[in-house]
């Protein structure tokens, strides 16, 4: 299977070409497959690349429990300021504390913050808003200080892909006083709206990609199965009538991604509402580029957004 021609980043393209040669498909191809949902979900959840890396001289990780909610706290050994409560990707239907382990480590080291990753409940067994409520629980746990492990005065939220959706929705809850206060929201290739086939980024990205327009529609139908009439703002933050007063935002978009347009639109709406925004659109890369094995693209993007995170926690 060929790799989408718009993926021009050399290291990222080489990684995808290797995977395509080995498996005959681009990663996450199950989302575009025909067949029953249970089989496709099981394939996604059995991803062999989800592993926990060993700690080293730069960072340590510890597993925590917040009344039955599994968490993992990543802490740079050289010191840190602030804690990002983090939601992993996986389309709300797959993923655990291991699938974004490498990204959490890289994010913690790049920003000099702690990262508290959350093993939230997954759809379709636990559809909207279960995952969001679990992230909310984790933020409340962090706001207690987590038995002295976390500074409750310096909290933020972060997430990748579907996790970016949960982080953005929780940031709105925080703004409205329905969740503890935060200083920053870090949204990495986030889902911010219900799938819209009319968006140009949806029309341009339909095949030979880690995430396609069809795949996004499949994920969404499992997460918000009853959204045929009205899409809840907690599921689609871009539909919030007012974004002013939100925490400062750091938003990353991959240019070769059905989600790129909504990320850029959200950044623009936040900025026009007076919210400080650091927006980075990385050209030549697809959705999931931040969770591929370490590439210059991932490391450069994290280095680019790190100052805004540090400033928020100063």
N, C-alpha and C positions, 0 to 999 in steps of 0.2 A: 504494500500500500504506500502511495506517495505521501510526502509531507506537504502541507499547505505551502504554496509558493511565497506567501507573504511572510513566512517565518525566515527571516534573513540573518538573525543572530547566529554566528557560526557555531558556538558551543551548544546552544540550545537545539539548533537544527540537527547537529551531529548526534545528540542524545536521543532525539525522537527517531531519527533514522535507524539507530541501533535497535531501539525498542520495536520499531515496525518490522525490521528484518527478523528479529527473534520471534515475535508473536504474531506477525502478519496483520497487526492492527495498531492503531494509535492508542495510547493509554485512555482509559475510560470509555473504550468502545462499546461497553455493555449498555451505556445510556442510549445508544442509537440502534441497538439490536431489536429484533422482533422477539416475541416470546413472552412468557409470563413474568410479572414483576418480581416474584420471589427468586427466580433463577438469576435475573439480572442483578438484584440487590446482593445476593449471596456472592456473586462474582466480584462485585465491587468491594465487599467487606473482606474478602480473602486476599487482598493485595499483599504480595510477599515483600514489597519494598517498605512496608511500615515496620520500622524497627526503632528501638531506643538506643541512641548512641551512648558510649561510655563517657562518664565525666572525665575531665582532664584538669590541667593546671590552671585553666582560665575560668572554668564554670563548674558548679555543682548543682545537682537536681535532687529533690526529695519528693516522695509521694505523700500526699495529705488526704484527709477525709473530713468532709464537712457534713456531718449527719447523713452519711450514706452517699454523698456526692464525691466521686474520685477526682482529685486534683493533682497537678504536678507543678512544683515551684522551682523555677530556674533562677539561679543567683550568680552573677559574675563574682569571682573570688577577689577581684581587685577593688571591689566596692560598687555600690549602686545607689541610685536615688529614684524612688518611685516604683510602682508596680502596675503592670499592664495585665488585666484579667483577659485571658485570651481564649477565643473560640476557634477550633480547628475547622478546616474545610471538609468537603465530602458530600455536598449537595443536600445536607440535612439528613441523609439516609445512610451514610457510611462514615468511617473515621473513628478514631479514639485518641488516647494520649500519645500514641506512637506515630500516627501518620503525619503530624506536623512537628515532630520532635526536633528534627534538624533546623527547621525554620525558627522554632522558639529559641533554640540555642543561638542561632545567628542574630536574631532580633535582640535578645538580651545583651549580647556582647557588643553589637553595633551601637545600641542606644545607652548602654550603661544602666539599664533598669532590670528589675526582676520581672519575670513573666510567669503568671499563674495560669496554667493551661487547665481547661475544664472538660471533663468527660461527660458531656451533656447527653440527654436522651435523644434517640434517633427516630425519625419517621421511617416507614408509615406506622410502626407500632405506637409511636408517640408523636403525633403530628403537631402543627402549630397550636399553641405557643409553648409546648413543653421545653424545647431546647432553649428558647429565650428565657423562660422562667428559671431554668437551671443556671444559666449565665448570671441572671439576677441574683440567685442564691449565692453564687460564688463571689459576686461583688459585695454582697452584704457580709459574707464571711471575711473577706479582705478588710472591710470597714471596721470589723471588730479588732483588727490587728493580728489575727491568726496566731494567738498565743505568743505575740512578740516578734513574729517573723516578718511582718509587713507594717509599713508606716501608713496608718489609715488616713493621714492628711494628704498623701500623694498617691492618688489612684487614677487609673485610666482604663479604657477598654480597647481591645484590639481583636482582630479576627481576619481570617483568610477565606475568600470565596463565600460560601454559605455562612461561615463564621463571621465574615465581615458584615453580612446582613444582620446577624444577631448583635454584633457590637454596635452598629449604627442604631438599631432599634432600642438597645439598652441606653445609649447616649441620649436619645429622646426621652426615655423614661426618667433618666437622671435630671435632665433639664426641667422636666415638669414636676420634680419633687417626688416621683414615684419610685425612685431608686437612689442609693447614696450618690453624693456628689463626685464628679470626676474632673480631671484637669485636661484630658486629651482623649481623642478617639483615633485609632489607627486602623484604617480600612484598606486591606490589601486585596486588590482585585475583587471587590465586593459585589454581591447581588443587592441591588437597591430598589428594584421594582419588579412587578410581575412580568413574565416574558411578553415581549411586544415584537411580533414578527415584522412590524412596519419600521422599526428602528433600523437605520442603515447598518449598524454593527451586527444586527441579527441577520440581515439579508446577505451580508458579505461573508459570514462565517458559518457555513452549513455542513462542511465535511472535512475529513482529514485533519481534525484538531482534537486536543484533549477535551475541550468543551465545545459543543456545537449548539446551534439554536434549538434543534430537536431535543438534544440532551437536556438543555436547561428547562424546556417545557415539561419533560418527563420528571425531573427532580421537583419542580414546582408543584406538579399535580399530586405528588406524594406528600409534600410538606403542607400544602394548603388545599386539601381536597374539596373543600366546600366554598371556594372563593369565586364561584361562577357569577355571583351577583355583585358582591362588594368585596374589594380587597382591603383587608385590615391594614392600617398604617403601620402597626407593629410588625407586619410582614413585609411591607413595601415602604420603607422610610421616605423614598422620593415623593410619595404621595401626601406627605405631611403638608398641611396648609401653610404652616409657619415653621421656619428653621432657625430663626433668630434666637439667640440666647444659648445655643448649643455649645458644647465644649470645643475648643480648637481642634481642627481636624488635620490628619495626615492621610492622604488618599493616593493609592497607587493603582494605575490601570495598565493592563497589557494591551497593546494596540491590536493584536490579532486575537480578538476575544469578543464574543457576542455581548459581553457586559461593559465594554469600554465606553460606549456612549452614555450609559446611565451614570457611570462613575464620574465622567467629566461634567455631566449636567448637575449632579449632586454637589460637586465641588464648586461649580459656578453659583448655584443657589445659596450655598452656605456663605460664600464670599460676598455675594450681593446683600446678604442679610447681616453683614458685619462680623461674621465669624472668621477668625484667622484660619487660613487654609494653606497647607503645603500640598500641591498636587503634582504628581509625577506620572507622565504617560511614557511608558517605555516602548519604543518602536521595535518591530521585528521579532517580538516574542508573543507566545500564546498564553492563555489561561494555564495555570499551574507552573509557570516558569519559576516561581519563587520556591517551589517544593521539589524541583529537580535537583539532582546532585549538584553541589556547589559550582556555580558558574560565575563568570565576571558580571553578567547581567544582574543576578541576585545580589551579589555583594555590593555592586555599585549603587543599586537602587536603595538598599538599606543604609548605606553610607550617606546617600543624598537626603534621606528623610530623617536620619538620626538627630541632627541639630534641632529640629522642631520639637521632637519628643523631649530632648534634654531641656530645652527652654521651658516647656510646659511644666516640668518637674523641678525647675530651679527654685 
